[in-house]
């Protein structure tokens, strides 16, 4: 519905309703006022007639009542026998009964009756027809219709001008939101700008999410294709008899290595998909981060021996509420990165600090520091992205999937924690994870 039509409709409804209410009120008022005046008039006339009857002879009654066509007049003797009745209104029976019961005023249908007992014992009954509420209202109908039509015509003109006055500033604001012609519209423009900014931000997030999904799909396809291509190539050479007997062990070792890489990649993809869709275990238990770090260190003994790197653990017992497997995955990935991207003879320092406060929240700091190859500053802003690799050739050599730090970041978010990184190329990397005590 157009604004002009709505305003016109509202104007007409209000105007017509006002006219009807006014006319009904006036009809009711005049009905009550007329009834009151008519009662007084009937009483005055009755008293005049009574005075005449008490001072005159009965033979002059007809002559006195010749011009009384507006009133019903009945005169009865003390026994109730009618002496005179001008026959205008038939109210005798009800009036006589009322007089016997001591009632001097009564309504008989739409007639008002006034009764008076004279000194002679005679009974005088004066009656007159009243104008009903509907009669008065019907008299107002022509006026009501005329006034309503005039008001509708006026409403059309006023609504047209009023609509233009309302719509024009809005149209001007649509062209330039900074211009608010009226002070009352300033909050309105502010709200519109805020909503528009929210829509723009939401659209940007949707576009970014779409891009991330497309990139993720492309990266997954590429990452899965690489080890599968290697496995397929070596298997084809063995199948076609192109591999020499002395190379069979080498090819088998390479197939096993690529298979393990493929399995790790699939596992990491499943983990990060579960984290992003919030399909994570909700059962929380008391987990000692210090003891969990000791377990991870033991799990990584073989990898440490392979790369010639050692892990040093410092700190004290620090218990938080969490899922043990997820927290183990977080610590394991951080230590695994510190080992793989290190020098022979390098070290990984794992430090537990508790209690610590961050943004008014108490928790535990897990600090994993290495003296390895480090990361160039230009890569730090993207280091937690999925499949982002600083040195792709080294990642393939070390068997990394490019998802380890992305998993760490998502686990931190699940626990309302935070993760930060500091690194210097050629000197090493420090990653700090804050985990609150209570989730």
VOPAGU-2260 file (C-alpha; in pm, 1 decimal, decimal comma):
REM VOPAGU-2260
SITE   aa  ch    i         X         Y         Z
SITE  UNK   A    0       0,0       0,0       0,0
SITE  UNK   A    1     126,7     346,1     -90,8
SITE  UNK   A    2     188,6     596,3     187,6
SITE  UNK   A    3     -55,1     843,9      31,7
SITE  UNK   A    4    -333,5     584,0      21,6
SITE  UNK   A    5    -265,7     479,1     380,7
SITE  UNK   A    6    -269,5     837,9     509,7
SITE  UNK   A    7    -590,2     912,6     314,4
SITE  UNK   A    8    -753,3     596,3     444,8
SITE  UNK   A    9    -654,4     675,1     804,0
SITE  UNK   A   10    -776,3    1034,1     768,7
SITE  UNK   A   11   -1114,8     924,1     632,0
SITE  UNK   A   12   -1161,4     654,4     895,7
SITE  UNK   A   13   -1079,0     895,9    1178,1
SITE  UNK   A   14   -1291,3    1174,1    1028,3
SITE  UNK   A   15   -1597,8     957,4     960,9
SITE  UNK   A   16   -1568,2     796,5    1304,1
SITE  UNK   A   17   -1544,9    1142,2    1460,9
SITE  UNK   A   18   -1852,5    1263,0    1269,5
SITE  UNK   A   19   -2055,0     957,0    1368,5
SITE  UNK   A   20   -1953,1     982,0    1732,6
SITE  UNK   A   21   -2034,9    1353,8    1730,3
SITE  UNK   A   22   -2375,9    1301,7    1568,4
SITE  UNK   A   23   -2464,9    1017,7    1803,7
SITE  UNK   A   24   -2355,2    1225,5    2101,0
SITE  UNK   A   25   -2556,2    1526,3    1980,6
SITE  UNK   A   26   -2861,7    1309,2    1916,9
SITE  UNK   A   27   -2835,8    1161,5    2263,6
SITE  UNK   A   28   -2781,1    1504,2    2418,6
SITE  UNK   A   29   -3076,1    1662,2    2237,5
SITE  UNK   A   30   -3292,8    1360,2    2315,3
SITE  UNK   A   31   -3225,4    1398,1    2687,8
SITE  UNK   A   32   -3258,9    1775,9    2672,6
SITE  UNK   A   33   -3584,1    1756,1    2476,2
SITE  UNK   A   34   -3724,3    1500,3    2717,6
SITE  UNK   A   35   -3644,1    1725,1    3014,3
SITE  UNK   A   36   -3799,6    2031,2    2849,3
SITE  UNK   A   37   -4104,6    1831,7    2743,0
SITE  UNK   A   38   -4156,2    1701,7    3098,5
SITE  UNK   A   39   -4148,2    2053,9    3236,9
SITE  UNK   A   40   -4383,6    2169,2    2963,4
SITE  UNK   A   41   -4633,4    1889,7    3033,1
SITE  UNK   A   42   -4621,7    1959,7    3407,8
SITE  UNK   A   43   -4675,5    2333,9    3355,6
SITE  UNK   A   44   -4964,2    2266,7    3121,3
SITE  UNK   A   45   -5111,8    2013,9    3364,1
SITE  UNK   A   46   -5096,3    2260,1    3652,4
SITE  UNK   A   47   -5265,5    2525,7    3437,2
SITE  UNK   A   48   -5540,3    2282,4    3340,1
SITE  UNK   A   49   -5583,7    2177,3    3702,8
SITE  UNK   A   50   -5619,0    2539,7    3810,5
SITE  UNK   A   51   -5879,5    2597,2    3540,5
SITE  UNK   A   52   -6080,9    2290,4    3630,9
SITE  UNK   A   53   -6087,8    2380,1    3999,4
SITE  UNK   A   54   -6212,8    2730,1    3921,7
SITE  UNK   A   55   -6456,3    2656,3    3636,9
SITE  UNK   A   56   -6761,7    2450,8    3569,4
SITE  UNK   A   57   -6737,2    2122,2    3380,8
SITE  UNK   A   58   -6950,3    2250,4    3094,6
SITE  UNK   A   59   -6662,2    2471,9    2982,6
SITE  UNK   A   60   -6410,1    2192,4    2958,3
SITE  UNK   A   61   -6458,7    2118,9    2585,7
SITE  UNK   A   62   -6424,4    2486,7    2499,9
SITE  UNK   A   63   -6099,7    2518,1    2701,2
SITE  UNK   A   64   -5942,8    2218,9    2532,1
SITE  UNK   A   65   -6027,1    2312,1    2173,3
SITE  UNK   A   66   -5666,6    2424,0    2095,8
SITE  UNK   A   67   -5484,8    2149,4    2284,1
SITE  UNK   A   68   -5410,0    1914,0    1992,1
SITE  UNK   A   69   -5047,8    1865,2    2110,5
SITE  UNK   A   70   -5153,8    1709,4    2438,4
SITE  UNK   A   71   -5354,9    1407,3    2531,4
SITE  UNK   A   72   -5603,4    1513,2    2801,0
SITE  UNK   A   73   -5819,1    1284,8    3010,6
SITE  UNK   A   74   -6038,9    1390,5    3303,3
SITE  UNK   A   75   -6195,0    1120,5    3522,1
SITE  UNK   A   76   -6411,9    1139,7    3831,1
SITE  UNK   A   77   -6308,5    1003,4    4169,0
SITE  UNK   A   78   -6450,0     662,3    4072,8
SITE  UNK   A   79   -6236,8     644,5    3761,8
SITE  UNK   A   80   -6519,1     715,7    3514,1
SITE  UNK   A   81   -6401,4     928,6    3220,5
SITE  UNK   A   82   -6555,4    1275,6    3214,3
SITE  UNK   A   83   -6350,3    1404,1    2919,9
SITE  UNK   A   84   -6100,6    1250,0    2673,4
SITE  UNK   A   85   -5974,9    1433,4    2366,5
SITE  UNK   A   86   -5876,3    1091,2    2223,0
SITE  UNK   A   87   -5525,4    1180,4    2113,5
SITE  UNK   A   88   -5337,9     914,9    2316,3
SITE  UNK   A   89   -5464,9     592,2    2466,1
SITE  UNK   A   90   -5297,7     599,2    2806,2
SITE  UNK   A   91   -5597,0     584,6    3040,5
SITE  UNK   A   92   -5564,9     236,0    3187,0
SITE  UNK   A   93   -5194,8     265,6    3271,1
SITE  UNK   A   94   -5235,9     618,5    3408,2
SITE  UNK   A   95   -5529,8     532,4    3635,9
SITE  UNK   A   96   -5341,5     234,7    3777,7
SITE  UNK   A   97   -5037,9     455,9    3837,8
SITE  UNK   A   98   -5249,4     714,6    4022,6
SITE  UNK   A   99   -5400,1     444,2    4242,4
SITE  UNK   A  100   -5044,4     339,9    4333,1
SITE  UNK   A  101   -4953,7     698,0    4413,8
SITE  UNK   A  102   -4743,9     748,4    4097,8
SITE  UNK   A  103   -4791,1    1085,3    3929,3
SITE  UNK   A  104   -4539,9    1049,1    3641,5
SITE  UNK   A  105   -4494,6     756,1    3403,9
SITE  UNK   A  106   -4395,4     656,9    3053,0
SITE  UNK   A  107   -4634,1     462,9    2835,3
SITE  UNK   A  108   -4445,6     353,6    2528,1
SITE  UNK   A  109   -4311,9     672,7    2372,1
SITE  UNK   A  110   -4556,4     891,5    2566,7
SITE  UNK   A  111   -4490,9    1083,9    2881,4
SITE  UNK   A  112   -4786,1    1109,4    3121,0
SITE  UNK   A  113   -4842,2    1352,5    3407,8
SITE  UNK   A  114   -5124,9    1279,6    3652,1
SITE  UNK   A  115   -5276,3    1507,1    3916,2
SITE  UNK   A  116   -5557,7    1449,3    4163,4
SITE  UNK   A  117   -5775,1    1759,1    4203,4
SITE  UNK   A  118   -5933,2    1884,3    4527,4
SITE  UNK   A  119   -6271,9    1781,8    4390,1
SITE  UNK   A  120   -6147,6    1421,8    4370,6
SITE  UNK   A  121   -6127,7    1425,9    3993,1
SITE  UNK   A  122   -5817,8    1290,7    3818,3
SITE  UNK   A  123   -5637,4    1486,0    3545,4
SITE  UNK   A  124   -5408,6    1301,2    3301,1
SITE  UNK   A  125   -5191,4    1501,6    3059,8
SITE  UNK   A  126   -4978,9    1310,4    2802,4
SITE  UNK   A  127   -4750,0    1400,0    2514,9
SITE  UNK   A  128   -4549,0    1196,5    2262,8
SITE  UNK   A  129   -4172,3    1212,7    2301,0
SITE  UNK   A  130   -3920,2    1234,2    2018,9
SITE  UNK   A  131   -3707,5     915,0    2037,2
SITE  UNK   A  132   -3332,5     900,7    2001,1
SITE  UNK   A  133   -3366,5     744,6    1654,8
SITE  UNK   A  134   -3606,2    1018,4    1545,3
SITE  UNK   A  135   -3355,1    1284,0    1640,9
SITE  UNK   A  136   -3069,7    1089,5    1480,1
SITE  UNK   A  137   -3267,7    1053,5    1156,2
SITE  UNK   A  138   -3307,9    1428,8    1152,8
SITE  UNK   A  139   -2928,7    1459,8    1167,1
SITE  UNK   A  140   -2865,2    1213,0     880,9
SITE  UNK   A  141   -2877,3    1468,5     595,5
SITE  UNK   A  142   -2641,9    1693,7     789,8
SITE  UNK   A  143   -2419,0    1396,9     874,0
SITE  UNK   A  144   -2392,5    1286,8     509,5
SITE  UNK   A  145   -2316,5    1639,4     393,4
SITE  UNK   A  146   -2051,5    1694,4     660,3
SITE  UNK   A  147   -1895,7    1353,3     588,4
SITE  UNK   A  148   -1864,3    1425,4     216,3
SITE  UNK   A  149   -1707,8    1763,1     288,4
SITE  UNK   A  150   -1463,6    1606,1     535,1
SITE  UNK   A  151   -1365,5    1332,9     285,0
SITE  UNK   A  152   -1295,1    1599,2      24,4
SITE  UNK   A  153   -1087,0    1796,6     274,7
SITE  UNK   A  154    -905,0    1477,5     380,1
SITE  UNK   A  155    -805,7    1405,2      19,5
SITE  UNK   A  156    -650,3    1750,1     -12,1
SITE  UNK   A  157    -480,4    1743,6     330,0
SITE  UNK   A  158    -347,9    1387,8     290,0
SITE  UNK   A  159    -204,4    1472,2     -50,5
SITE  UNK   A  160     -16,6    1773,0      86,8
SITE  UNK   A  161      83,3    1591,2     404,1
SITE  UNK   A  162     214,8    1292,2     207,9
SITE  UNK   A  163     427,3    1516,3     -10,0
SITE  UNK   A  164     560,6    1685,5     303,4
SITE  UNK   A  165     652,8    1348,5     456,7
SITE  UNK   A  166     785,0    1172,3     146,7
SITE  UNK   A  167     995,5    1456,4      10,0
SITE  UNK   A  168    1243,0    1464,8     305,2
SITE  UNK   A  169    1271,6    1085,4     288,7
SITE  UNK   A  170    1344,2    1101,0     -83,9
SITE  UNK   A  171    1608,3    1365,8     -16,6
SITE  UNK   A  172    1764,5    1143,7     250,9
SITE  UNK   A  173    1767,7     853,2       6,1
SITE  UNK   A  174    1991,2    1064,8    -218,0
SITE  UNK   A  175    2211,4    1194,9      62,6
SITE  UNK   A  176    2188,2    1021,6     403,0
SITE  UNK   A  177    2397,0    1294,9     564,4
SITE  UNK   A  178    2117,7    1546,9     505,3
SITE  UNK   A  179    1833,1    1521,8     754,4
SITE  UNK   A  180    1584,4    1807,8     689,5
SITE  UNK   A  181    1430,6    1769,6    1035,4
SITE  UNK   A  182    1590,7    1706,7    1372,6
SITE  UNK   A  183    1341,5    1424,5    1434,5
SITE  UNK   A  184    1485,8    1236,7    1135,6
SITE  UNK   A  185    1844,9    1240,9    1264,0
SITE  UNK   A  186    1803,9     922,5    1477,8
SITE  UNK   A  187    1623,4     763,9    1183,3
SITE  UNK   A  188    1910,6     834,7     944,9
SITE  UNK   A  189    2159,3     710,6    1202,6
SITE  UNK   A  190    1965,4     387,1    1240,8
SITE  UNK   A  191    1946,8     339,1     863,0
SITE  UNK   A  192    2320,8     396,8     825,2
SITE  UNK   A  193    2389,1     152,7    1107,3
SITE  UNK   A  194    2164,2    -111,4     951,7
SITE  UNK   A  195    2319,4     -53,7     610,1
SITE  UNK   A  196    2666,8     -94,1     759,6
SITE  UNK   A  197    2556,6    -417,2     927,8
SITE  UNK   A  198    2420,8    -545,5     597,2
SITE  UNK   A  199    2744,4    -450,6     421,4
SITE  UNK   A  200    2947,7    -625,5     691,4
SITE  UNK   A  201    2726,7    -931,3     676,0
SITE  UNK   A  202    2751,5    -941,4     297,8
SITE  UNK   A  203    3127,5    -908,7     324,2
SITE  UNK   A  204    3137,8   -1198,2     570,6
SITE  UNK   A  205    2920,9   -1407,9     339,0
SITE  UNK   A  206    3150,2   -1332,4      45,5
SITE  UNK   A  207    3457,7   -1408,3     253,4
SITE  UNK   A  208    3301,6   -1731,5     379,1
SITE  UNK   A  209    3224,1   -1830,7      21,3
SITE  UNK   A  210    3580,5   -1754,8     -83,4
SITE  UNK   A  211    3716,8   -1951,3     212,8
SITE  UNK   A  212    3499,6   -2250,4     119,3
SITE  UNK   A  213    3612,0   -2234,8    -242,1
SITE  UNK   A  214    3976,1   -2199,8    -140,6
SITE  UNK   A  215    3938,6   -2481,2     110,4
SITE  UNK   A  216    3786,9   -2711,6    -152,3
SITE  UNK   A  217    4061,1   -2624,0    -401,0
SITE  UNK   A  218    4334,7   -2671,9    -139,7
SITE  UNK   A  219    4190,8   -3002,8     -20,3
SITE  UNK   A  220    4171,8   -3128,0    -377,8
SITE  UNK   A  221    4529,3   -3022,6    -443,2
SITE  UNK   A  222    4665,5   -3160,2    -116,2
SITE  UNK   A  223    4491,5   -3494,1    -165,7
SITE  UNK   A  224    4596,8   -3514,9    -527,2
SITE  UNK   A  225    4968,3   -3471,0    -453,4
SITE  UNK   A  226    5027,6   -3784,4    -239,1
SITE  UNK   A  227    4781,0   -3986,7    -445,2
SITE  UNK   A  228    4970,6   -3898,2    -762,0
SITE  UNK   A  229    5296,9   -4011,2    -602,7
SITE  UNK   A  230    5143,3   -4335,3    -475,3
SITE  UNK   A  231    4979,7   -4402,1    -813,7
SITE  UNK   A  232    5305,1   -4333,2    -999,4
SITE  UNK   A  233    5517,9   -4566,4    -786,9
SITE  UNK   A  234    5250,4   -4836,5    -793,4
SITE  UNK   A  235    5222,8   -4813,4   -1172,2
SITE  UNK   A  236    5599,6   -4851,3   -1212,2
SITE  UNK   A  237    5594,3   -5162,5    -992,3
SITE  UNK   A  238    5288,8   -5300,9   -1176,2
SITE  UNK   A  239    5447,7   -5253,9   -1520,3
SITE  UNK   A  240    5775,0   -5409,4   -1409,2
SITE  UNK   A  241    5964,3   -5085,0   -1460,2
SITE  UNK   A  242    6103,6   -5090,3   -1105,9
SITE  UNK   A  243    6431,6   -5272,5   -1056,0
SITE  UNK   A  244    6442,9   -5529,3    -775,2
SITE  UNK   A  245    6691,7   -5318,4    -582,8
SITE  UNK   A  246    6451,5   -5018,8    -605,7
SITE  UNK   A  247    6146,7   -5204,3    -473,9
SITE  UNK   A  248    6227,7   -5124,7    -112,4
SITE  UNK   A  249    6280,5   -4756,0    -194,5
SITE  UNK   A  250    5949,4   -4737,8    -383,4
SITE  UNK   A  251    5769,6   -4919,4    -103,3
SITE  UNK   A  252    5914,8   -4675,7     149,2
SITE  UNK   A  253    5798,6   -4379,1     -59,7
SITE  UNK   A  254    5450,7   -4526,4    -103,4
SITE  UNK   A  255    5429,8   -4580,3     273,6
SITE  UNK   A  256    5547,8   -4223,9     340,8
SITE  UNK   A  257    5293,6   -4072,1     101,4
SITE  UNK   A  258    5019,7   -4296,4     242,7
SITE  UNK   A  259    5095,0   -4178,0     595,3
SITE  UNK   A  260    5095,1   -3819,1     474,7
SITE  UNK   A  261    4758,7   -3878,0     308,7
SITE  UNK   A  262    4615,8   -4029,0     627,5
SITE  UNK   A  263    4742,3   -3737,2     837,8
SITE  UNK   A  264    4590,6   -3494,2     590,0
SITE  UNK   A  265    4252,2   -3667,2     598,9
SITE  UNK   A  266    4257,7   -3676,8     979,6
SITE  UNK   A  267    4341,9   -3304,9     999,5
SITE  UNK   A  268    4070,2   -3216,2     747,7
SITE  UNK   A  269    3813,8   -3407,5     952,8
SITE  UNK   A  270    3931,1   -3242,3    1273,9
SITE  UNK   A  271    3913,2   -2887,5    1139,7
SITE  UNK   A  272    3573,7   -2956,2     977,7
SITE  UNK   A  273    3439,8   -3075,7    1313,1
SITE  UNK   A  274    3582,3   -2771,1    1489,9
SITE  UNK   A  275    3435,7   -2526,4    1238,2
SITE  UNK   A  276    3091,8   -2688,8    1256,5
SITE  UNK   A  277    3103,3   -2702,7    1639,7
SITE  UNK   A  278    3077,4   -3082,0    1627,4
SITE  UNK   A  279    3317,0   -3116,6    1916,9
SITE  UNK   A  280    3289,0   -3314,5    2240,8
SITE  UNK   A  281    3097,2   -3121,1    2506,7
SITE  UNK   A  282    3199,5   -3339,0    2801,7
SITE  UNK   A  283    3438,2   -3139,3    3018,9
SITE  UNK   A  284    3671,0   -3272,5    3284,7
SITE  UNK   A  285    3956,3   -3147,8    3499,3
SITE  UNK   A  286    4268,7   -3152,2    3282,3
SITE  UNK   A  287    4618,3   -3084,0    3416,2
SITE  UNK   A  288    4794,1   -2897,1    3134,4
SITE  UNK   A  289    5138,1   -2965,7    3283,8
SITE  UNK   A  290    5078,9   -3343,2    3294,5
SITE  UNK   A  291    4931,6   -3331,9    2943,0
SITE  UNK   A  292    5248,9   -3161,2    2817,0
SITE  UNK   A  293    5455,1   -3443,3    2970,1
SITE  UNK   A  294    5242,7   -3697,7    2783,7
SITE  UNK   A  295    5286,2   -3509,5    2454,6
SITE  UNK   A  296    5662,1   -3494,2    2508,7
SITE  UNK   A  297    5670,3   -3872,3    2552,0
SITE  UNK   A  298    5456,3   -3918,8    2239,3
SITE  UNK   A  299    5703,7   -3708,8    2039,2
SITE  UNK   A  300    6020,1   -3885,8    2157,3
SITE  UNK   A  301    6064,2   -4071,9    1826,5
SITE  UNK   A  302    6010,6   -3752,9    1622,6
SITE  UNK   A  303    6259,1   -3565,9    1845,4
SITE  UNK   A  304    6516,4   -3838,6    1789,3
SITE  UNK   A  305    6455,6   -3826,2    1412,9
SITE  UNK   A  306    6516,1   -3449,3    1389,7
SITE  UNK   A  307    6775,5   -3427,6    1667,0
SITE  UNK   A  308    6561,2   -3189,5    1871,6
SITE  UNK   A  309    6482,8   -3198,6    2244,2
SITE  UNK   A  310    6183,5   -3071,0    2443,5
SITE  UNK   A  311    6226,1   -2895,1    2777,6
SITE  UNK   A  312    5922,2   -2856,2    3003,1
SITE  UNK   A  313    5896,1   -2588,2    3272,2
SITE  UNK   A  314    5615,3   -2477,2    3502,4
SITE  UNK   A  315    5377,8   -2628,6    3753,1
SITE  UNK   A  316    5043,3   -2803,2    3781,2
SITE  UNK   A  317    4765,2   -2604,6    3609,9
SITE  UNK   A  318    4416,1   -2755,9    3599,8
SITE  UNK   A  319    4137,7   -2628,7    3369,9
SITE  UNK   A  320    3798,8   -2757,8    3260,7
SITE  UNK   A  321    3818,8   -2902,5    2910,7
SITE  UNK   A  322    3816,6   -3199,7    2677,4
SITE  UNK   A  323    4137,2   -3395,7    2721,5
SITE  UNK   A  324    4168,4   -3514,0    2359,5
SITE  UNK   A  325    4122,7   -3164,2    2213,6
SITE  UNK   A  326    4377,7   -3010,7    2450,5
SITE  UNK   A  327    4621,1   -3294,6    2373,3
SITE  UNK   A  328    4578,3   -3216,8    2001,1
SITE  UNK   A  329    4652,5   -2847,4    2064,1
SITE  UNK   A  330    4974,9   -2912,7    2261,1
SITE  UNK   A  331    5086,8   -3189,8    2025,1
SITE  UNK   A  332    5050,3   -2970,2    1713,7
SITE  UNK   A  333    5247,1   -2682,9    1869,3
SITE  UNK   A  334    5531,9   -2910,3    1980,0
SITE  UNK   A  335    5524,4   -3098,9    1648,2
SITE  UNK   A  336    5572,8   -2771,7    1457,8
SITE  UNK   A  337    5855,9   -2669,3    1690,0
SITE  UNK   A  338    6035,6   -2997,5    1618,5
SITE  UNK   A  339    5982,2   -3016,4    1240,7
SITE  UNK   A  340    6085,4   -2654,5    1171,4
SITE  UNK   A  341    6404,3   -2663,4    1376,5
SITE  UNK   A  342    6775,4   -2732,0    1335,8
SITE  UNK   A  343    6951,9   -3049,8    1443,6
SITE  UNK   A  344    7046,3   -2994,8    1805,1
SITE  UNK   A  345    6766,0   -2742,1    1845,6
SITE  UNK   A  346    6533,1   -2717,7    2141,4
SITE  UNK   A  347    6163,1   -2668,5    2205,4
SITE  UNK   A  348    6080,2   -2496,2    2535,2
SITE  UNK   A  349    5732,0   -2561,2    2675,5
SITE  UNK   A  350    5636,5   -2335,0    2967,0
SITE  UNK   A  351    5319,7   -2343,7    3180,0
SITE  UNK   A  352    5225,9   -2025,7    3369,4
SITE  UNK   A  353    4936,0   -2026,8    3612,6
SITE  UNK   A  354    4744,8   -1835,7    3725,7
SITE  UNK   A  355    4747,4   -1550,0    3472,6
SITE  UNK   A  356    4486,2   -1286,6    3392,8
SITE  UNK   A  357    4385,7   -1169,9    3046,9
SITE  UNK   A  358    4108,5    -915,9    2988,0
SITE  UNK   A  359    3974,8    -976,3    3338,1
SITE  UNK   A  360    3964,9   -1356,1    3293,8
SITE  UNK   A  361    4183,3   -1596,0    3492,9
SITE  UNK   A  362    4347,3   -1888,5    3320,4
SITE  UNK   A  363    4665,0   -2063,8    3205,1
SITE  UNK   A  364    4934,4   -1955,8    2960,8
SITE  UNK   A  365    5089,8   -2229,8    2748,0
SITE  UNK   A  366    5408,1   -2100,9    2582,6
SITE  UNK   A  367    5584,1   -2308,8    2315,5
SITE  UNK   A  368    5916,2   -2157,5    2206,8
SITE  UNK   A  369    6176,9   -2296,2    1968,8
SITE  UNK   A  370    6515,8   -2179,5    1840,9
SITE  UNK   A  371    6450,8   -2307,5    1490,9
SITE  UNK   A  372    6433,7   -2149,1    1147,1
SITE  UNK   A  373    6180,5   -1880,3    1242,4
SITE  UNK   A  374    5921,9   -1710,5    1021,8
SITE  UNK   A  375    5947,8   -1392,7     818,3
SITE  UNK   A  376    5726,4   -1116,1     959,3
SITE  UNK   A  377    5528,3   -1086,2     634,1
SITE  UNK   A  378    5389,3   -1437,5     686,8
SITE  UNK   A  379    5277,2   -1397,6    1049,3
SITE  UNK   A  380    4933,9   -1248,3     971,8
SITE  UNK   A  381    4838,2   -1557,3     768,0
SITE  UNK   A  382    5016,0   -1827,4     965,7
SITE  UNK   A  383    4691,4   -1961,1    1120,8
SITE  UNK   A  384    4513,4   -1996,8     785,7
SITE  UNK   A  385    4429,6   -2342,2     656,5
SITE  UNK   A  386    4689,2   -2490,9     420,4
SITE  UNK   A  387    4909,9   -2183,6     449,9
SITE  UNK   A  388    5276,7   -2279,2     429,4
SITE  UNK   A  389    5573,6   -2048,1     464,5
SITE  UNK   A  390    5811,1   -2290,4     290,4
SITE  UNK   A  391    5614,9   -2539,6      80,5
SITE  UNK   A  392    5918,1   -2749,4     -10,5
SITE  UNK   A  393    6017,6   -2787,5     355,1
SITE  UNK   A  394    5658,5   -2871,9     451,9
SITE  UNK   A  395    5658,3   -3160,7     208,2
SITE  UNK   A  396    5994,4   -3280,6     338,9
SITE  UNK   A  397    5874,6   -3271,0     699,4
SITE  UNK   A  398    5533,8   -3422,3     617,9
SITE  UNK   A  399    5331,2   -3124,2     733,7
SITE  UNK   A  400    4968,5   -3086,4     620,3
SITE  UNK   A  401    4938,4   -2708,4     657,8
SITE  UNK   A  402    4647,7   -2750,7     902,0
SITE  UNK   A  403    4823,5   -2783,3    1238,5
SITE  UNK   A  404    4813,3   -2417,5    1344,2
SITE  UNK   A  405    4462,1   -2374,2    1199,2
SITE  UNK   A  406    4348,0   -2656,6    1428,5
SITE  UNK   A  407    4524,6   -2488,1    1723,4
SITE  UNK   A  408    4342,5   -2161,9    1652,7
SITE  UNK   A  409    4000,8   -2329,7    1629,1
SITE  UNK   A  410    4053,7   -2523,6    1952,3
SITE  UNK   A  411    4144,0   -2197,2    2128,9
SITE  UNK   A  412    3824,3   -2039,2    1997,8
SITE  UNK   A  413    3622,0   -2336,1    2123,8
SITE  UNK   A  414    3759,2   -2269,0    2473,7
SITE  UNK   A  415    3713,4   -1889,8    2451,7
SITE  UNK   A  416    4090,1   -1863,2    2463,7
SITE  UNK   A  417    4344,8   -1676,9    2253,8
SITE  UNK   A  418    4659,3   -1756,7    2057,5
SITE  UNK   A  419    4939,7   -1523,8    1948,0
SITE  UNK   A  420    5270,1   -1569,9    1766,8
SITE  UNK   A  421    5606,7   -1394,4    1766,6
SITE  UNK   A  422    5888,1   -1499,1    1537,8
SITE  UNK   A  423    6221,6   -1381,8    1401,3
SITE  UNK   A  424    6358,9   -1533,3    1084,4
SITE  UNK   A  425    6663,2   -1747,5    1163,6
SITE  UNK   A  426    6618,1   -1722,0    1543,0
SITE  UNK   A  427    6299,2   -1905,1    1628,6
SITE  UNK   A  428    5929,6   -1880,9    1705,2
SITE  UNK   A  429    5721,2   -1832,0    2020,8
SITE  UNK   A  430    5350,5   -1921,6    2030,5
SITE  UNK   A  431    5147,4   -1826,5    2338,4
SITE  UNK   A  432    4808,9   -1984,4    2410,4
SITE  UNK   A  433    4574,8   -1852,9    2682,1
SITE  UNK   A  434    4314,0   -2096,8    2815,9
SITE  UNK   A  435    4059,3   -1979,4    3078,0
SITE  UNK   A  436    3996,8   -2196,1    3383,6
SITE  UNK   A  437    3620,5   -2218,9    3328,5
SITE  UNK   A  438    3461,4   -2250,5    2984,1
